């Protein structure tokens, strides 16, 4: 928990005040934190690895402003990766849901009807 609080302080206060980037990328950090927490409670090993890997990736990408001062690159990488992670985790969960419950064939709720 102390490490997470230090990371929040780094992302929220240090990066916006000591780099040319005025954005704190908390929108990238917070989903990464939630994915790491979700990986601890996931019932399947595949889910644990998927959530943990994507969470760590989102955690590490918040350090990009410390490496480069190119704001366009930092914004594109941070929010592009956030979109890719959200899409990937959503598709993975959809695949697990369809694999567990099977496809919908009910003509009343199906879009093919």
C-alpha positions, -999 to 999 in steps of 0.1 A, spaced: 0 0 0 29 24 7 43 17 -27 9 25 -43 7 58 -24 42 68 -34 33 60 -70 2 82 -67 23 110 -53 48 106 -82 21 106 -109 -1 132 -94 24 158 -80 60 152 -92 55 146 -129 32 176 -136 53 200 -116 88 189 -127 83 180 -163 68 200 -192 38 178 -192 10 193 -171 -11 162 -171 -9 138 -142 -22 107 -161 -42 96 -132 -67 81 -157 -40 57 -169 -27 50 -134 -60 42 -118 -71 14 -142 -37 -1 -138 -41 -2 -101 -76 -17 -104 -63 -44 -127 -35 -53 -103 -60 -56 -74 -84 -76 -97 -56 -100 -105 -53 -109 -69 -89 -121 -67 -93 -136 -102 -105 -172 -101 -85 -184 -131 -47 -184 -136 -52 -169 -171 -72 -141 -157 -46 -134 -130 -18 -132 -155 -38 -111 -180 -49 -86 -153 -15 -84 -136 4 -79 -169 -19 -52 -182 -19 -35 -148 18 -34 -146 21 -22 -181 -2 7 -173 17 14 -141 50 16 -160 38 38 -189 30 65 -164 68 70 -160 72 79 -197 73 117 -189 104 111 -169 122 96 -199 111 120 -227 98 156 -229 78 150 -261 43 157 -249 26 144 -280 44 111 -277 36 108 -240 -1 115 -245 -4 92 -275 14 63 -258 -5 67 -225 -40 70 -238 -34 47 -268 -22 20 -244 -51 26 -220 -76 22 -249 -58 -10 -261 -58 -25 -226 -94 -17 -220 -103 -32 -254 -81 -63 -248 -94 -70 -213 -130 -65 -225 -125 -89 -254 -108 -115 -231 -137 -113 -206 -162 -116 -235 -145 -147 -247 -146 -162 -212 -183 -153 -208 -192 -169 -242 -170 -199 -234 -188 -204 -200 -224 -196 -210 -223 -203 -247 -235 -181 -275 -270 -165 -273 -295 -183 -296 -327 -169 -282 -345 -152 -310 -362 -127 -287 -329 -111 -276 -307 -120 -305 -297 -92 -329 -300 -117 -358 -338 -120 -354 
